[in-house]
Amino acid sequence: MNRRQLLRGAAAGAAGAGALGLAACAPGGGGGGSGDNPGIVWGNWTYYLDFDEAAGVFPSLETFMEQSGFNVDYIEDIDDNNTFYGKIKDQLKLGQFTGYDTVTFTDWMNGRLIQDEQVQEFDYANLPNVKANLVDAQWDALDVDPGRKFTVPWQLPASGWVWNTKEVPQGIKTLDDFLRPELKGKVVVLSEMRDTMGMVMAGLGTDPAGDWGDAEFDAALAWLDDALKSGQIGNVKGNSYTQDLITGDALAAMAWTGDVVMLNAENDNQWTLEIPESGGMVAADSFTVPNGTSAESKKKVEELINYYYDPEVMAEVADYVTFIPPVKGTQEAMQKINPENADNPLIFPSEEDWKHLHNFRTLSPEEDKKYSTEFQNVLGL
C-alpha cells in the first residue's frame, strides 16, 4: 500500500477494506492508447482524482469523456517514482511508446526526464486555461523547466510540522523544538529524502532550492543522525507515519499537509500542522507527455489538462484529494462545494505560507545517487 492508500484506510476507519478495494481498483473509461486508438492512457497515483465509491466512477473524468468524445484509460499504478520509472525506462530511452500518453511523476523525476530529453514540449495554444490559471509560484518552480514547457502541475503535495494539539500545547516552532526532552521517542520524520532533508536544511538556515552542496547537506544529515542515535526521533516512516499519530506513538512529526487534512476530518481535529517559518517543502506531481506518444494523442492530453485547469473542475478534485491545487480560482469555486475546505489553509495556503514553502533543487544523477545513499545509510536501510 502506498501512503495515500494507507492514509485513506486510517482516516476512513469504519469504511473498511471493501471501500479501499473498490477505490484502488476503480475502473477507467475504457479505450485508451496511441496510434489508431482514439483514446488516451493516463498513469497517476492512487487517490489522486475525485472518485464516487457508490457509483464506481471518477465524476470529473466521466464528464470530460462525455464532453470530449474520446475515452481516457485512467490507471492508478504509480506507487513510487523510481519503481514506476523502472517500468518504462527502456521505452523512454528508445523513444518508444511507453503504454502511457501522459504520466504525473513528481517534479524531481520529471527533471531527470527533461535532462534526458525524454518528454515532449507542450503546445500552449491548446492550454489557454493553464496560461490563465496556473498559480504564479509554479511557473518557474522546476529549475530545469522554467515556464513549464515540458511539465504542467497536477497537484502540489506540501509538507510541514505537525503536533498533537493537546499533548504539545506550545507547538513546534523551530527545528530544535523536536529535540525537547518530553518528546523523546515521540517524533517521527518522513522517509522521503527531499521532504525530511529539505525541512532540516531549511531549519538550519539553508534554502533547499538554492545553491547548496555537500557541506550544507552533511550538516543537515548530522542533525538527523544525532536525533536518531539519541532516540529523540522514534521512527522514520513513509506510508505509515499517520498510524503513529493516531496511536499516540508520535506526538510531533514532519508530515504531508493533505494527510493531516484527512486525519483531522476523521479524528476530531486532534493535530495542528503549520508551515514552519524556516520553511516547509512543496513539490509538484506534474503532467508530462513521454516521447513515443503520438501527436494526435498529445493534443488530446492537452485537452484533458486544459479541462482540469478550469477552477470549477479542479475544485471537485481538490475536495477529494485535499492537497494544494495548482489552479487559480479553485478556492473561490470550493466555496460552492465545501466551504469548510475552502477555508482550510492546508489546502489553500496564505500568501505568507507561500513565502515559506521551498522547492528542492534538481539534483544531478551523481548527486542524487550520493545523497540518497547517504540518507539511507543514516536511516539504517
ROPA-739204 format. One record per residue (C-alpha): x, y, z; residue in one letter; residue number from 1. Coordinates in steps of 0.25 Angstrom, whole numbers, plus 2048, in hexadecimal, padded with zeros to 3 digits. Layout:
<recs>
<rec xx="X" yy="Y" zz="Z" rest="A" nr="NUM"/>
...
</recs>
This chain:
<recs>
<rec xx="800" yy="800" zz="800" rest="M" nr="1"/>
<rec xx="805" yy="80E" zz="7FD" rest="N" nr="2"/>
<rec xx="803" yy="819" zz="806" rest="R" nr="3"/>
<rec xx="7F6" yy="81E" zz="800" rest="R" nr="4"/>
<rec xx="7F0" yy="810" zz="802" rest="Q" nr="5"/>
<rec xx="7F5" yy="80F" zz="810" rest="L" nr="6"/>
<rec xx="7F0" yy="81D" zz="814" rest="L" nr="7"/>
<rec xx="7E2" yy="81A" zz="80E" rest="R" nr="8"/>
<rec xx="7E2" yy="80D" zz="816" rest="G" nr="9"/>
<rec xx="7E5" yy="814" zz="822" rest="A" nr="10"/>
<rec xx="7DC" yy="820" zz="820" rest="A" nr="11"/>
<rec xx="7D0" yy="818" zz="81B" rest="A" nr="12"/>
<rec xx="7D1" yy="80F" zz="827" rest="G" nr="13"/>
<rec xx="7C3" yy="808" zz="827" rest="A" nr="14"/>
<rec xx="7C2" yy="809" zz="818" rest="A" nr="15"/>
<rec xx="7CA" yy="7FC" zz="818" rest="G" nr="16"/>
<rec xx="7D3" yy="7F5" zz="80D" rest="A" nr="17"/>
<rec xx="7C7" yy="7F4" zz="804" rest="G" nr="18"/>
<rec xx="7C7" yy="803" zz="801" rest="A" nr="19"/>
<rec xx="7D6" yy="803" zz="7FF" rest="L" nr="20"/>
<rec xx="7D6" yy="7F7" zz="7F6" rest="G" nr="21"/>
<rec xx="7CB" yy="7FE" zz="7ED" rest="L" nr="22"/>
<rec xx="7D3" yy="80B" zz="7EC" rest="A" nr="23"/>
<rec xx="7E0" yy="804" zz="7EA" rest="A" nr="24"/>
<rec xx="7DB" yy="7FC" zz="7DE" rest="C" nr="25"/>
<rec xx="7D1" yy="807" zz="7D9" rest="A" nr="26"/>
<rec xx="7CF" yy="806" zz="7CA" rest="P" nr="27"/>
<rec xx="7D4" yy="80F" zz="7C0" rest="G" nr="28"/>
<rec xx="7CC" yy="813" zz="7B3" rest="G" nr="29"/>
<rec xx="7D0" yy="808" zz="7AA" rest="G" nr="30"/>
<rec xx="7D7" yy="80A" zz="79D" rest="G" nr="31"/>
<rec xx="7E4" yy="812" zz="79E" rest="G" nr="32"/>
<rec xx="7F1" yy="810" zz="797" rest="G" nr="33"/>
<rec xx="7F8" yy="817" zz="78B" rest="S" nr="34"/>
<rec xx="7F8" yy="815" zz="77C" rest="G" nr="35"/>
<rec xx="7EB" yy="811" zz="777" rest="D" nr="36"/>
<rec xx="7E4" yy="810" zz="784" rest="N" nr="37"/>
<rec xx="7DC" yy="81D" zz="787" rest="P" nr="38"/>
<rec xx="7DE" yy="81D" zz="796" rest="G" nr="39"/>
<rec xx="7EA" yy="820" zz="79F" rest="I" nr="40"/>
<rec xx="7F0" yy="81A" zz="7AB" rest="V" nr="41"/>
<rec xx="7F3" yy="822" zz="7B8" rest="W" nr="42"/>
<rec xx="7FC" yy="81C" zz="7C2" rest="G" nr="43"/>
<rec xx="7FA" yy="822" zz="7D0" rest="N" nr="44"/>
<rec xx="7FC" yy="820" zz="7DF" rest="W" nr="45"/>
<rec xx="7F1" yy="819" zz="7E7" rest="T" nr="46"/>
<rec xx="7E6" yy="822" zz="7ED" rest="Y" nr="47"/>
<rec xx="7EB" yy="82E" zz="7E5" rest="Y" nr="48"/>
<rec xx="7DD" yy="830" zz="7DE" rest="L" nr="49"/>
<rec xx="7CF" yy="832" zz="7E3" rest="D" nr="50"/>
<rec xx="7C8" yy="825" zz="7E4" rest="F" nr="51"/>
<rec xx="7BA" yy="821" zz="7E7" rest="D" nr="52"/>
<rec xx="7BB" yy="814" zz="7EE" rest="E" nr="53"/>
<rec xx="7AC" yy="811" zz="7ED" rest="A" nr="54"/>
<rec xx="7AC" yy="812" zz="7DE" rest="A" nr="55"/>
<rec xx="7BA" yy="80D" zz="7DC" rest="G" nr="56"/>
<rec xx="7BD" yy="819" zz="7D3" rest="V" nr="57"/>
<rec xx="7C6" yy="825" zz="7D3" rest="F" nr="58"/>
<rec xx="7BB" yy="830" zz="7D1" rest="P" nr="59"/>
<rec xx="7C4" yy="83B" zz="7CB" rest="S" nr="60"/>
<rec xx="7CB" yy="831" zz="7C1" rest="L" nr="61"/>
<rec xx="7BD" yy="82C" zz="7BD" rest="E" nr="62"/>
<rec xx="7B9" yy="83A" zz="7BA" rest="T" nr="63"/>
<rec xx="7C5" yy="83C" zz="7B2" rest="F" nr="64"/>
<rec xx="7C4" yy="830" zz="7A9" rest="M" nr="65"/>
<rec xx="7B5" yy="833" zz="7A6" rest="E" nr="66"/>
<rec xx="7B9" yy="842" zz="7A2" rest="Q" nr="67"/>
<rec xx="7C6" yy="83E" zz="79A" rest="S" nr="68"/>
<rec xx="7C0" yy="831" zz="793" rest="G" nr="69"/>
<rec xx="7CC" yy="828" zz="796" rest="F" nr="70"/>
<rec xx="7D0" yy="81F" zz="7A1" rest="N" nr="71"/>
<rec xx="7DB" yy="820" zz="7AC" rest="V" nr="72"/>
<rec xx="7E0" yy="814" zz="7B2" rest="D" nr="73"/>
<rec xx="7E3" yy="819" zz="7C0" rest="Y" nr="74"/>
<rec xx="7ED" yy="80F" zz="7C6" rest="I" nr="75"/>
<rec xx="7F1" yy="811" zz="7D5" rest="E" nr="76"/>
<rec xx="7FE" yy="80A" zz="7D5" rest="D" nr="77"/>
<rec xx="809" yy="814" zz="7D9" rest="I" nr="78"/>
<rec xx="80D" yy="80F" zz="7E7" rest="D" nr="79"/>
<rec xx="81B" yy="815" zz="7E7" rest="D" nr="80"/>
<rec xx="822" yy="81E" zz="7DD" rest="N" nr="81"/>
<rec xx="82F" yy="815" zz="7DC" rest="N" nr="82"/>
<rec xx="827" yy="807" zz="7DB" rest="T" nr="83"/>
<rec xx="81D" yy="80D" zz="7D0" rest="F" nr="84"/>
<rec xx="829" yy="813" zz="7C8" rest="Y" nr="85"/>
<rec xx="82F" yy="805" zz="7C8" rest="G" nr="86"/>
<rec xx="823" yy="800" zz="7C1" rest="K" nr="87"/>
<rec xx="824" yy="80A" zz="7B5" rest="I" nr="88"/>
<rec xx="833" yy="80E" zz="7B5" rest="K" nr="89"/>
<rec xx="837" yy="805" zz="7AA" rest="D" nr="90"/>
<rec xx="82C" yy="80A" zz="7A1" rest="Q" nr="91"/>
<rec xx="82F" yy="818" zz="7A5" rest="L" nr="92"/>
<rec xx="83E" yy="816" zz="7A1" rest="K" nr="93"/>
<rec xx="83A" yy="811" zz="793" rest="L" nr="94"/>
<rec xx="82F" yy="81C" zz="791" rest="G" nr="95"/>
<rec xx="824" yy="811" zz="790" rest="Q" nr="96"/>
<rec xx="816" yy="812" zz="795" rest="F" nr="97"/>
<rec xx="816" yy="80F" zz="7A4" rest="T" nr="98"/>
<rec xx="808" yy="80A" zz="7A5" rest="G" nr="99"/>
<rec xx="804" yy="818" zz="7AB" rest="Y" nr="100"/>
<rec xx="801" yy="824" zz="7A3" rest="D" nr="101"/>
<rec xx="802" yy="82C" zz="7B0" rest="T" nr="102"/>
<rec xx="809" yy="82A" zz="7BD" rest="V" nr="103"/>
<rec xx="809" yy="832" zz="7CA" rest="T" nr="104"/>
<rec xx="816" yy="830" zz="7D0" rest="F" nr="105"/>
<rec xx="81B" yy="838" zz="7DB" rest="T" nr="106"/>
<rec xx="824" yy="844" zz="7D6" rest="D" nr="107"/>
<rec xx="831" yy="83F" zz="7DB" rest="W" nr="108"/>
<rec xx="82F" yy="833" zz="7D2" rest="M" nr="109"/>
<rec xx="82A" yy="83C" zz="7C7" rest="N" nr="110"/>
<rec xx="836" yy="844" zz="7C8" rest="G" nr="111"/>
<rec xx="83E" yy="837" zz="7C4" rest="R" nr="112"/>
<rec xx="835" yy="834" zz="7B8" rest="L" nr="113"/>
<rec xx="837" yy="843" zz="7B3" rest="I" nr="114"/>
<rec xx="846" yy="842" zz="7B5" rest="Q" nr="115"/>
<rec xx="846" yy="835" zz="7AD" rest="D" nr="116"/>
<rec xx="83D" yy="83B" zz="7A2" rest="E" nr="117"/>
<rec xx="832" yy="830" zz="7A4" rest="Q" nr="118"/>
<rec xx="826" yy="839" zz="7A5" rest="V" nr="119"/>
<rec xx="81F" yy="842" zz="79B" rest="Q" nr="120"/>
<rec xx="81C" yy="851" zz="79B" rest="E" nr="121"/>
<rec xx="80E" yy="855" zz="79D" rest="F" nr="122"/>
<rec xx="807" yy="85E" zz="793" rest="D" nr="123"/>
<rec xx="801" yy="869" zz="79C" rest="Y" nr="124"/>
<rec xx="7F8" yy="86D" zz="790" rest="A" nr="125"/>
<rec xx="7F0" yy="861" zz="796" rest="N" nr="126"/>
<rec xx="7F1" yy="865" zz="7A4" rest="L" nr="127"/>
<rec xx="7EA" yy="872" zz="7A6" rest="P" nr="128"/>
<rec xx="7E5" yy="86F" zz="7B4" rest="N" nr="129"/>
<rec xx="7F3" yy="86B" zz="7B8" rest="V" nr="130"/>
<rec xx="7F9" yy="878" zz="7B3" rest="K" nr="131"/>
<rec xx="7EE" yy="880" zz="7BB" rest="A" nr="132"/>
<rec xx="7ED" yy="878" zz="7C7" rest="N" nr="133"/>
<rec xx="7FA" yy="871" zz="7CB" rest="L" nr="134"/>
<rec xx="7FE" yy="877" zz="7D9" rest="V" nr="135"/>
<rec xx="809" yy="881" zz="7D8" rest="D" nr="136"/>
<rec xx="813" yy="879" zz="7E1" rest="A" nr="137"/>
<rec xx="813" yy="86D" zz="7D8" rest="Q" nr="138"/>
<rec xx="817" yy="873" zz="7CB" rest="W" nr="139"/>
<rec xx="826" yy="872" zz="7CE" rest="D" nr="140"/>
<rec xx="825" yy="869" zz="7DA" rest="A" nr="141"/>
<rec xx="82C" yy="85E" zz="7D2" rest="L" nr="142"/>
<rec xx="83A" yy="863" zz="7D0" rest="D" nr="143"/>
<rec xx="83D" yy="85B" zz="7C3" rest="V" nr="144"/>
<rec xx="82F" yy="85F" zz="7BD" rest="D" nr="145"/>
<rec xx="82D" yy="86E" zz="7BE" rest="P" nr="146"/>
<rec xx="820" yy="872" zz="7B8" rest="G" nr="147"/>
<rec xx="81B" yy="864" zz="7B9" rest="R" nr="148"/>
<rec xx="81E" yy="860" zz="7AB" rest="K" nr="149"/>
<rec xx="81E" yy="851" zz="7AE" rest="F" nr="150"/>
<rec xx="816" yy="850" zz="7BB" rest="T" nr="151"/>
<rec xx="809" yy="854" zz="7C0" rest="V" nr="152"/>
<rec xx="806" yy="853" zz="7CF" rest="P" nr="153"/>
<rec xx="7FA" yy="849" zz="7D2" rest="W" nr="154"/>
<rec xx="7FB" yy="84A" zz="7E2" rest="Q" nr="155"/>
<rec xx="804" yy="851" zz="7EC" rest="L" nr="156"/>
<rec xx="808" yy="848" zz="7F7" rest="P" nr="157"/>
<rec xx="80D" yy="851" zz="803" rest="A" nr="158"/>
<rec xx="814" yy="84D" zz="810" rest="S" nr="159"/>
<rec xx="815" yy="854" zz="81D" rest="G" nr="160"/>
<rec xx="816" yy="851" zz="82C" rest="W" nr="161"/>
<rec xx="80A" yy="84B" zz="834" rest="V" nr="162"/>
<rec xx="808" yy="848" zz="842" rest="W" nr="163"/>
<rec xx="7FD" yy="843" zz="84B" rest="N" nr="164"/>
<rec xx="7F5" yy="84F" zz="84F" rest="T" nr="165"/>
<rec xx="7F2" yy="84B" zz="85D" rest="K" nr="166"/>
<rec xx="7FF" yy="844" zz="861" rest="E" nr="167"/>
<rec xx="808" yy="84E" zz="85B" rest="V" nr="168"/>
<rec xx="801" yy="85B" zz="85E" rest="P" nr="169"/>
<rec xx="80D" yy="864" zz="85B" rest="Q" nr="170"/>
<rec xx="80F" yy="85E" zz="84D" rest="G" nr="171"/>
<rec xx="81B" yy="85C" zz="845" rest="I" nr="172"/>
<rec xx="820" yy="86A" zz="840" rest="K" nr="173"/>
<rec xx="82F" yy="867" zz="83E" rest="T" nr="174"/>
<rec xx="837" yy="85B" zz="83A" rest="L" nr="175"/>
<rec xx="83D" yy="859" zz="847" rest="D" nr="176"/>
<rec xx="82F" yy="858" zz="84D" rest="D" nr="177"/>
<rec xx="82F" yy="84A" zz="848" rest="F" nr="178"/>
<rec xx="83A" yy="847" zz="852" rest="L" nr="179"/>
<rec xx="833" yy="84B" zz="85F" rest="R" nr="180"/>
<rec xx="835" yy="840" zz="869" rest="P" nr="181"/>
<rec xx="826" yy="83E" zz="86B" rest="E" nr="182"/>
<rec xx="825" yy="83A" zz="85C" rest="L" nr="183"/>
<rec xx="830" yy="82F" zz="85D" rest="K" nr="184"/>
<rec xx="82C" yy="823" zz="855" rest="G" nr="185"/>
<rec xx="81F" yy="82A" zz="851" rest="K" nr="186"/>
<rec xx="824" yy="831" zz="844" rest="V" nr="187"/>
<rec xx="822" yy="82B" zz="836" rest="V" nr="188"/>
<rec xx="828" yy="830" zz="829" rest="V" nr="189"/>
<rec xx="826" yy="82C" zz="81B" rest="L" nr="190"/>
<rec xx="82E" yy="822" zz="813" rest="S" nr="191"/>
<rec xx="82D" yy="82B" zz="807" rest="E" nr="192"/>
<rec xx="83B" yy="832" zz="806" rest="M" nr="193"/>
<rec xx="836" yy="83E" zz="7FF" rest="R" nr="194"/>
<rec xx="82C" yy="841" zz="80A" rest="D" nr="195"/>
<rec xx="833" yy="83E" zz="816" rest="T" nr="196"/>
<rec xx="841" yy="843" zz="812" rest="M" nr="197"/>
<rec xx="83B" yy="84F" zz="80C" rest="G" nr="198"/>
<rec xx="834" yy="853" zz="819" rest="M" nr="199"/>
<rec xx="840" yy="850" zz="821" rest="V" nr="200"/>
<rec xx="849" yy="858" zz="818" rest="M" nr="201"/>
<rec xx="83F" yy="864" zz="818" rest="A" nr="202"/>
<rec xx="83F" yy="863" zz="827" rest="G" nr="203"/>
<rec xx="84E" yy="864" zz="827" rest="L" nr="204"/>
<rec xx="84D" yy="871" zz="81E" rest="G" nr="205"/>
<rec xx="84F" yy="86B" zz="810" rest="T" nr="206"/>
<rec xx="846" yy="86D" zz="805" rest="D" nr="207"/>
<rec xx="843" yy="85F" zz="7FF" rest="P" nr="208"/>
<rec xx="840" yy="866" zz="7F2" rest="A" nr="209"/>
<rec xx="84D" yy="86D" zz="7F2" rest="G" nr="210"/>
<rec xx="85C" yy="86B" zz="7EE" rest="D" nr="211"/>
<rec xx="860" yy="862" zz="7F9" rest="W" nr="212"/>
<rec xx="869" yy="856" zz="7F9" rest="G" nr="213"/>
<rec xx="870" yy="84B" zz="801" rest="D" nr="214"/>
<rec xx="873" yy="854" zz="80D" rest="A" nr="215"/>
<rec xx="864" yy="858" zz="80F" rest="E" nr="216"/>
<rec xx="85F" yy="84A" zz="80D" rest="F" nr="217"/>
<rec xx="869" yy="844" zz="816" rest="D" nr="218"/>
<rec xx="865" yy="84E" zz="821" rest="A" nr="219"/>
<rec xx="856" yy="84A" zz="820" rest="A" nr="220"/>
<rec xx="85A" yy="83B" zz="81F" rest="L" nr="221"/>
<rec xx="862" yy="83D" zz="82C" rest="A" nr="222"/>
<rec xx="856" yy="843" zz="833" rest="W" nr="223"/>
<rec xx="84D" yy="837" zz="82F" rest="L" nr="224"/>
<rec xx="857" yy="82D" zz="832" rest="D" nr="225"/>
<rec xx="859" yy="833" zz="840" rest="D" nr="226"/>
<rec xx="84A" yy="833" zz="843" rest="A" nr="227"/>
<rec xx="848" yy="825" zz="83E" rest="L" nr="228"/>
<rec xx="854" yy="81F" zz="846" rest="K" nr="229"/>
<rec xx="850" yy="826" zz="853" rest="S" nr="230"/>
<rec xx="842" yy="820" zz="851" rest="G" nr="231"/>
<rec xx="83B" yy="82E" zz="850" rest="Q" nr="232"/>
<rec xx="835" yy="82A" zz="843" rest="I" nr="233"/>
<rec xx="82E" yy="81E" zz="846" rest="G" nr="234"/>
<rec xx="82A" yy="81A" zz="837" rest="N" nr="235"/>
<rec xx="82D" yy="81D" zz="829" rest="V" nr="236"/>
<rec xx="821" yy="819" zz="820" rest="K" nr="237"/>
<rec xx="81B" yy="81B" zz="813" rest="G" nr="238"/>
<rec xx="80E" yy="814" zz="811" rest="N" nr="239"/>
<rec xx="80A" yy="812" zz="81F" rest="S" nr="240"/>
<rec xx="80E" yy="81E" zz="827" rest="Y" nr="241"/>
<rec xx="800" yy="822" zz="828" rest="T" nr="242"/>
<rec xx="7FD" yy="816" zz="831" rest="Q" nr="243"/>
<rec xx="808" yy="81B" zz="83B" rest="D" nr="244"/>
<rec xx="800" yy="828" zz="83C" rest="L" nr="245"/>
<rec xx="7F3" yy="820" zz="83E" rest="I" nr="246"/>
<rec xx="7F8" yy="817" zz="849" rest="T" nr="247"/>
<rec xx="800" yy="821" zz="850" rest="G" nr="248"/>
<rec xx="80D" yy="81B" zz="84D" rest="D" nr="249"/>
<rec xx="811" yy="828" zz="847" rest="A" nr="250"/>
<rec xx="80D" yy="836" zz="84D" rest="L" nr="251"/>
<rec xx="815" yy="83E" zz="843" rest="A" nr="252"/>
<rec xx="819" yy="83B" zz="834" rest="A" nr="253"/>
<rec xx="81D" yy="841" zz="827" rest="M" nr="254"/>
<rec xx="811" yy="83E" zz="81F" rest="A" nr="255"/>
<rec xx="809" yy="840" zz="812" rest="W" nr="256"/>
<rec xx="7FE" yy="84A" zz="812" rest="T" nr="257"/>
<rec xx="7F4" yy="843" zz="80B" rest="G" nr="258"/>
<rec xx="7F5" yy="837" zz="814" rest="D" nr="259"/>
<rec xx="7F3" yy="840" zz="820" rest="V" nr="260"/>
<rec xx="7E6" yy="845" zz="81A" rest="V" nr="261"/>
<rec xx="7E1" yy="837" zz="819" rest="M" nr="262"/>
<rec xx="7E5" yy="833" zz="827" rest="L" nr="263"/>
<rec xx="7DF" yy="83F" zz="82D" rest="N" nr="264"/>
<rec xx="7D2" yy="83D" zz="826" rest="A" nr="265"/>
<rec xx="7D0" yy="82F" zz="82B" rest="E" nr="266"/>
<rec xx="7D7" yy="831" zz="839" rest="N" nr="267"/>
<rec xx="7D1" yy="83E" zz="83F" rest="D" nr="268"/>
<rec xx="7DC" yy="847" zz="83B" rest="N" nr="269"/>
<rec xx="7E6" yy="841" zz="844" rest="Q" nr="270"/>
<rec xx="7F2" yy="847" zz="83D" rest="W" nr="271"/>
<rec xx="7F8" yy="855" zz="839" rest="T" nr="272"/>
<rec xx="800" yy="856" zz="82D" rest="L" nr="273"/>
<rec xx="807" yy="863" zz="829" rest="E" nr="274"/>
<rec xx="811" yy="867" zz="81E" rest="I" nr="275"/>
<rec xx="81D" yy="86A" zz="827" rest="P" nr="276"/>
<rec xx="823" yy="878" zz="826" rest="E" nr="277"/>
<rec xx="830" yy="872" zz="822" rest="S" nr="278"/>
<rec xx="829" yy="86B" zz="817" rest="G" nr="279"/>
<rec xx="821" yy="85F" zz="813" rest="G" nr="280"/>
<rec xx="822" yy="857" zz="805" rest="M" nr="281"/>
<rec xx="819" yy="858" zz="7F9" rest="V" nr="282"/>
<rec xx="81B" yy="84F" zz="7ED" rest="A" nr="283"/>
<rec xx="812" yy="84D" zz="7E1" rest="A" nr="284"/>
<rec xx="80D" yy="840" zz="7DB" rest="D" nr="285"/>
<rec xx="80C" yy="845" zz="7CC" rest="S" nr="286"/>
<rec xx="807" yy="840" zz="7BF" rest="F" nr="287"/>
<rec xx="811" yy="83C" zz="7B4" rest="T" nr="288"/>
<rec xx="810" yy="836" zz="7A6" rest="V" nr="289"/>
<rec xx="81A" yy="82C" zz="7A4" rest="P" nr="290"/>
<rec xx="821" yy="82A" zz="797" rest="N" nr="291"/>
<rec xx="81A" yy="820" zz="78F" rest="G" nr="292"/>
<rec xx="80D" yy="826" zz="791" rest="T" nr="293"/>
<rec xx="806" yy="829" zz="784" rest="S" nr="294"/>
<rec xx="804" yy="838" zz="780" rest="A" nr="295"/>
<rec xx="7F5" yy="834" zz="780" rest="E" nr="296"/>
<rec xx="7F5" yy="82F" zz="78E" rest="S" nr="297"/>
<rec xx="7FE" yy="83A" zz="793" rest="K" nr="298"/>
<rec xx="7F3" yy="844" zz="78E" rest="K" nr="299"/>
<rec xx="7E8" yy="83C" zz="796" rest="K" nr="300"/>
<rec xx="7F1" yy="83C" zz="7A2" rest="V" nr="301"/>
<rec xx="7F2" yy="84B" zz="7A1" rest="E" nr="302"/>
<rec xx="7E3" yy="84C" zz="7A0" rest="E" nr="303"/>
<rec xx="7E2" yy="844" zz="7AD" rest="L" nr="304"/>
<rec xx="7EB" yy="84D" zz="7B4" rest="I" nr="305"/>
<rec xx="7E4" yy="859" zz="7B0" rest="N" nr="306"/>
<rec xx="7D7" yy="853" zz="7B5" rest="Y" nr="307"/>
<rec xx="7DD" yy="851" zz="7C3" rest="Y" nr="308"/>
<rec xx="7E2" yy="85F" zz="7C3" rest="Y" nr="309"/>
<rec xx="7D4" yy="864" zz="7C4" rest="D" nr="310"/>
<rec xx="7D3" yy="869" zz="7D2" rest="P" nr="311"/>
<rec xx="7C5" yy="863" zz="7D4" rest="E" nr="312"/>
<rec xx="7CA" yy="855" zz="7CF" rest="V" nr="313"/>
<rec xx="7D7" yy="856" zz="7D8" rest="M" nr="314"/>
<rec xx="7CE" yy="859" zz="7E4" rest="A" nr="315"/>
<rec xx="7C7" yy="84C" zz="7E2" rest="E" nr="316"/>
<rec xx="7D5" yy="845" zz="7E2" rest="V" nr="317"/>
<rec xx="7DB" yy="84D" zz="7EE" rest="A" nr="318"/>
<rec xx="7CF" yy="84A" zz="7F7" rest="D" nr="319"/>
<rec xx="7D2" yy="83B" zz="7F6" rest="Y" nr="320"/>
<rec xx="7E1" yy="83B" zz="7F5" rest="V" nr="321"/>
<rec xx="7E4" yy="846" zz="7FF" rest="T" nr="322"/>
<rec xx="7F2" yy="84A" zz="7FA" rest="F" nr="323"/>
<rec xx="7F5" yy="858" zz="7F5" rest="I" nr="324"/>
<rec xx="7EF" yy="85B" zz="7E7" rest="P" nr="325"/>
<rec xx="7F7" yy="862" zz="7DD" rest="P" nr="326"/>
<rec xx="7EB" yy="869" zz="7D7" rest="V" nr="327"/>
<rec xx="7E8" yy="878" zz="7DA" rest="K" nr="328"/>
<rec xx="7D9" yy="87A" zz="7DE" rest="G" nr="329"/>
<rec xx="7D8" yy="86C" zz="7E4" rest="T" nr="330"/>
<rec xx="7D6" yy="871" zz="7F2" rest="Q" nr="331"/>
<rec xx="7CA" yy="87A" zz="7ED" rest="E" nr="332"/>
<rec xx="7C4" yy="86E" zz="7E6" rest="A" nr="333"/>
<rec xx="7C6" yy="866" zz="7F2" rest="M" nr="334"/>
<rec xx="7BC" yy="86F" zz="7FA" rest="Q" nr="335"/>
<rec xx="7B1" yy="869" zz="7F2" rest="K" nr="336"/>
<rec xx="7B5" yy="85B" zz="7F4" rest="I" nr="337"/>
<rec xx="7BA" yy="85A" zz="802" rest="N" nr="338"/>
<rec xx="7BC" yy="868" zz="80A" rest="P" nr="339"/>
<rec xx="7C4" yy="861" zz="815" rest="E" nr="340"/>
<rec xx="7CF" yy="85C" zz="80B" rest="N" nr="341"/>
<rec xx="7CF" yy="86A" zz="805" rest="A" nr="342"/>
<rec xx="7D3" yy="870" zz="812" rest="D" nr="343"/>
<rec xx="7DE" yy="865" zz="815" rest="N" nr="344"/>
<rec xx="7EC" yy="86B" zz="814" rest="P" nr="345"/>
<rec xx="7F2" yy="85D" zz="812" rest="L" nr="346"/>
<rec xx="7EB" yy="85D" zz="804" rest="I" nr="347"/>
<rec xx="7EB" yy="86B" zz="801" rest="F" nr="348"/>
<rec xx="7F8" yy="871" zz="807" rest="P" nr="349"/>
<rec xx="7F8" yy="880" zz="80B" rest="S" nr="350"/>
<rec xx="801" yy="88A" zz="803" rest="E" nr="351"/>
<rec xx="80A" yy="889" zz="810" rest="E" nr="352"/>
<rec xx="80B" yy="87A" zz="80F" rest="D" nr="353"/>
<rec xx="80F" yy="87A" zz="801" rest="W" nr="354"/>
<rec xx="81B" yy="882" zz="805" rest="K" nr="355"/>
<rec xx="81F" yy="877" zz="80E" rest="H" nr="356"/>
<rec xx="81D" yy="86B" zz="804" rest="L" nr="357"/>
<rec xx="82A" yy="867" zz="7FE" rest="H" nr="358"/>
<rec xx="82D" yy="85E" zz="7F1" rest="N" nr="359"/>
<rec xx="838" yy="854" zz="7F2" rest="F" nr="360"/>
<rec xx="842" yy="858" zz="7E7" rest="R" nr="361"/>
<rec xx="844" yy="84E" zz="7DC" rest="T" nr="362"/>
<rec xx="850" yy="844" zz="7DF" rest="L" nr="363"/>
<rec xx="859" yy="83F" zz="7D4" rest="S" nr="364"/>
<rec xx="859" yy="830" zz="7D3" rest="P" nr="365"/>
<rec xx="866" yy="82F" zz="7DA" rest="E" nr="366"/>
<rec xx="861" yy="838" zz="7E6" rest="E" nr="367"/>
<rec xx="854" yy="830" zz="7E6" rest="D" nr="368"/>
<rec xx="85B" yy="823" zz="7E8" rest="K" nr="369"/>
<rec xx="865" yy="829" zz="7F2" rest="K" nr="370"/>
<rec xx="85B" yy="830" zz="7FB" rest="Y" nr="371"/>
<rec xx="851" yy="825" zz="7FA" rest="S" nr="372"/>
<rec xx="85B" yy="81B" zz="7FE" rest="T" nr="373"/>
<rec xx="860" yy="823" zz="80A" rest="E" nr="374"/>
<rec xx="852" yy="826" zz="80F" rest="F" nr="375"/>
<rec xx="84E" yy="817" zz="80E" rest="Q" nr="376"/>
<rec xx="85B" yy="813" zz="816" rest="N" nr="377"/>
<rec xx="857" yy="81D" zz="821" rest="V" nr="378"/>
<rec xx="849" yy="816" zz="821" rest="L" nr="379"/>
<rec xx="850" yy="809" zz="822" rest="G" nr="380"/>
<rec xx="849" yy="804" zz="815" rest="L" nr="381"/>
</recs>
